[in-house]
Amino acid sequence: MKRVLIVDCDKNFRKNLRIELENSDFEVIEASSGKEALQLQGVIPGIQLAILESRLTDTTGLGLFWRFQSEGMECPTILTTHYPQEHTREAAIKSGVKSYLEKPFDNGCSSIVSQIEKVFESSSLESQNSDTATITG
């Protein structure tokens, strides 16, 4: 079962996304703030994907992504927002965020589930290519 961390201040959004993800056989960990996410990241091993709201109460999603990276948590990340800004999207993608999604999602939370599956598939292919390059290189 793949473990996903959702960090969003909106309790209803987290609840609805949790239901969709659990129905798709994902294990879900929730945090309502950057501080809570950092605490969970330190005690819950094996987070395989992070979904971060771009505007949290105590930090930005991109800032939290950078913090995770500096602490060695290298997992695919999706940034979500109600307030899309092109410069934020560009900075996120250049930093390694896999996807930048505008809320509300088309087709509700089910559309983000398909995006998550694409991110996992893409990350799996990148990992396989990296392994092949290591073996042949």
Buried (B, 14 or more C-beta within 10 A) or exposed (E): EBBBBBBBBBEEBBEBBBEBBEEBEBBBBBBBBBBBBBEBBEEEEEBBBBBBBBBBEBBBBBBBBBBBBEEEBEBBBBBBBEEEEEEBBEBBEEEEBBBBBEBEBEEEBBBBBEBBEEBBEEBEEEEEEEEEEEEEE
